[in-house]
Each structure stands twice: as structure tokens, then as C-alpha cells.
Amino acid sequence: MNSAAPGVEVYVEYQGILENGEVFDSTEESGTLQFVLGTGSVMPPFEEALMGMGEGEEKEIVIQPEEAFGPHQPELIQEIDRAKFGAKVDQLKEGMVINLSVDQDGQPHQVPALVTALGEETITVDYNHPLAGQVIRYKITLSKIGERKTNLPPIAPGQ
């Protein structure tokens, strides 16, 4: 039987599930995930779980926040003076994701931020990834093993 190995193209069906049972991502909606194992296209624990699996094989994995979308960092929550938003301030709503410009190494970068509160003087935004701090469970099915695309060495756990 053929098994998944570094350098081989794989086709994966999955469901991403939060601890409360909510499905946050699924290939039912996005279509089959196709990538070459060992190229870092997906988070390492997801990739490691596929190693050695055969076509049609199913697996369930749990990924801690540090290996998924990172821990929730309170310092990434900021209050910004309403005046900085100009005329667009009236369009803002709690729960809205907006792109803000932040300075990183002297260069401006656009980053997404979640509007968490609309105060009289300030707008509170959260720059954390929406899934930061969450334990993630994936139900994975390796639907197809494709061709070898590149010769990559095996991935050591934790890489």
C-alpha cells in the first residue's frame, strides 16, 4: 500500500473543530485540500499527522494553541483614538474585521484587526488571530496520494 511521505502530493478532506464543537473550517465548504507534504504548506502538526497514512485512512488530531494559531496575547488588544479613523468611524461595528496600517521595522504593513468595542473616545481592536488561544481538533481523511513532486527528507517531529 502506498503511504504519504515527504515530497508526495496529497489530497485531504478535513473538518476543523473548536472545543465547543463549532466547525470553523471544512473542505465541504472550501474543497479538497491539495498540497505537497514536507513543504510547510500547512501547520506542522497537521502535516506530521498525514505522514505514513494510506489512501482512505482517517485520523483525528488535537493541536494546542502554541502549535496552531498561537496563544492569545493581551498586548495585541489596543484602544485607538476615534479621530484616527476619520469619516470611516461611523461605518465601524463590533465584530467587524478591518485592515489597519502598523509600523514594523520602519515599514508600514496592513494587518487585520477585529473591532471589539466602540467607545465614545476610542475604538478597541484586537490584532490576535481569531483562533489564537484555541485548542483545535481536526478530523482528517487522506482521500488520495498523488505523484512524488520533489525529493524531501522526512520531517522530524516538532520541525
C-alpha positions as CSV (number, residue, x, y, z in Angstrom):
1,M,0.0,0.0,0.0
2,N,1.2,3.5,-0.9
3,S,1.6,5.8,2.1
4,A,2.0,9.6,2.4
5,A,5.7,10.7,2.6
6,P,7.6,14.0,2.1
7,G,7.6,15.2,-1.4
8,V,4.4,13.5,-2.3
9,E,1.2,15.3,-3.4
10,V,-1.7,14.6,-1.0
11,Y,-5.4,15.3,-1.3
12,V,-7.1,15.8,2.1
13,E,-10.6,16.2,3.4
14,Y,-10.9,17.7,6.9
15,Q,-13.0,19.4,9.5
16,G,-11.5,21.9,11.9
17,I,-13.4,21.9,15.2
18,L,-13.2,24.1,18.3
19,E,-13.5,22.8,21.8
20,N,-17.1,23.9,22.0
21,G,-17.9,21.7,18.9
22,E,-18.2,24.5,16.4
23,V,-16.8,23.7,13.0
24,F,-14.6,26.7,12.0
25,D,-13.3,25.3,8.7
26,S,-14.1,22.3,6.4
27,T,-13.3,21.1,3.0
28,E,-17.0,20.6,2.5
29,E,-17.1,24.4,2.0
30,S,-13.6,25.1,0.6
31,G,-13.0,22.0,-1.4
32,T,-10.3,19.3,-1.1
33,L,-7.0,20.5,0.3
34,Q,-4.2,19.6,-2.1
35,F,-0.5,20.2,-1.3
36,V,2.9,18.5,-1.3
37,L,3.9,17.0,2.1
38,G,7.1,18.4,3.6
39,T,6.9,21.9,2.1
40,G,5.4,23.7,5.1
41,S,2.1,24.5,3.3
42,V,0.1,23.6,6.4
43,M,0.8,23.8,10.2
44,P,3.4,21.2,11.2
45,P,1.2,19.0,13.4
46,F,-1.3,18.7,10.6
47,E,1.4,17.7,8.2
48,E,3.0,15.3,10.7
49,A,-0.3,13.6,11.2
50,L,-0.5,12.7,7.5
51,M,2.9,11.1,7.3
52,G,2.5,7.4,6.8
53,M,-1.2,7.5,6.2
54,G,-2.7,5.5,3.4
55,E,-5.4,6.4,0.9
56,G,-8.8,6.4,2.6
57,E,-7.3,6.4,6.1
58,E,-8.9,8.7,8.7
59,K,-7.4,10.3,11.8
60,E,-8.3,12.7,14.4
61,I,-5.7,15.1,16.0
62,V,-5.8,17.7,18.7
63,I,-3.5,20.7,18.3
64,Q,-2.6,23.0,21.2
65,P,-2.7,26.8,20.7
66,E,1.1,27.1,20.6
67,E,1.2,24.8,17.6
68,A,-1.9,26.2,15.9
69,F,-2.7,29.9,15.8
70,G,-0.6,30.9,18.9
71,P,-1.6,31.9,22.3
72,H,-4.0,34.8,22.8
73,Q,-1.8,37.9,23.6
74,P,-3.5,40.6,25.6
75,E,-0.9,43.1,24.5
76,L,-2.3,42.8,20.9
77,I,-5.5,44.5,22.1
78,Q,-5.4,48.2,21.7
79,E,-7.5,51.3,22.1
80,I,-7.2,53.7,19.2
81,D,-8.5,57.3,19.3
82,R,-11.7,57.5,17.3
83,A,-10.3,60.6,15.4
84,K,-7.7,58.4,13.7
85,F,-10.5,56.6,11.7
86,G,-11.7,59.9,10.2
87,A,-15.1,59.7,8.4
88,K,-15.0,55.9,8.3
89,V,-15.5,55.7,12.1
90,D,-19.3,55.8,11.6
91,Q,-19.1,52.6,9.4
92,L,-17.4,50.6,12.2
93,K,-19.3,47.9,14.1
94,E,-18.3,45.5,16.8
95,G,-17.2,42.1,15.3
96,M,-16.1,43.8,12.1
97,V,-12.6,42.9,10.8
98,I,-10.7,45.9,9.4
99,N,-7.3,46.4,7.9
100,L,-5.1,48.8,9.8
101,S,-1.6,50.1,9.0
102,V,1.0,49.3,11.6
103,D,4.7,50.1,11.6
104,Q,7.0,47.1,11.6
105,D,10.8,47.6,11.3
106,G,10.1,51.1,10.0
107,Q,7.8,49.9,7.2
108,P,4.0,50.2,7.2
109,H,2.1,46.9,6.9
110,Q,-1.6,46.3,6.5
111,V,-2.9,43.9,9.2
112,P,-6.3,42.6,10.0
113,A,-7.8,43.7,13.4
114,L,-11.1,42.8,15.0
115,V,-13.2,45.7,16.3
116,T,-14.2,44.6,19.8
117,A,-15.6,47.8,21.3
118,L,-16.8,51.2,20.2
119,G,-16.3,53.7,22.9
120,E,-17.1,57.4,22.9
121,E,-13.4,58.4,22.7
122,T,-11.8,55.2,21.5
123,I,-12.2,52.1,19.3
124,T,-10.8,48.9,20.8
125,V,-9.2,46.5,18.3
126,D,-7.7,43.0,18.7
127,Y,-4.8,42.1,16.4
128,N,-4.8,38.4,17.6
129,H,-5.7,35.8,15.1
130,P,-9.4,34.9,15.6
131,L,-8.4,31.4,16.6
132,A,-5.5,32.4,18.9
133,G,-5.6,30.6,22.2
134,Q,-7.9,27.9,20.9
135,V,-7.3,24.2,21.1
136,I,-8.1,22.9,17.6
137,R,-9.3,19.4,16.7
138,Y,-9.0,18.2,13.1
139,K,-10.8,15.2,11.6
140,I,-8.6,14.2,8.6
141,T,-9.2,11.9,5.7
142,L,-6.4,11.2,3.3
143,S,-8.5,10.9,0.1
144,K,-5.7,10.4,-2.4
145,I,-2.0,10.2,-2.7
146,G,-0.7,11.7,-5.8
147,E,2.7,11.8,-7.6
148,R,6.0,12.5,-6.0
149,K,6.8,16.2,-6.7
150,T,10.1,16.6,-5.0
151,N,12.7,14.6,-3.0
152,L,12.4,15.9,0.5
153,P,13.9,14.3,3.6
154,P,11.4,13.0,6.3
155,I,10.2,15.6,8.7
156,A,11.3,15.1,12.2
157,P,8.6,15.7,14.9
158,G,8.5,19.3,16.0
159,Q,10.0,20.8,12.9
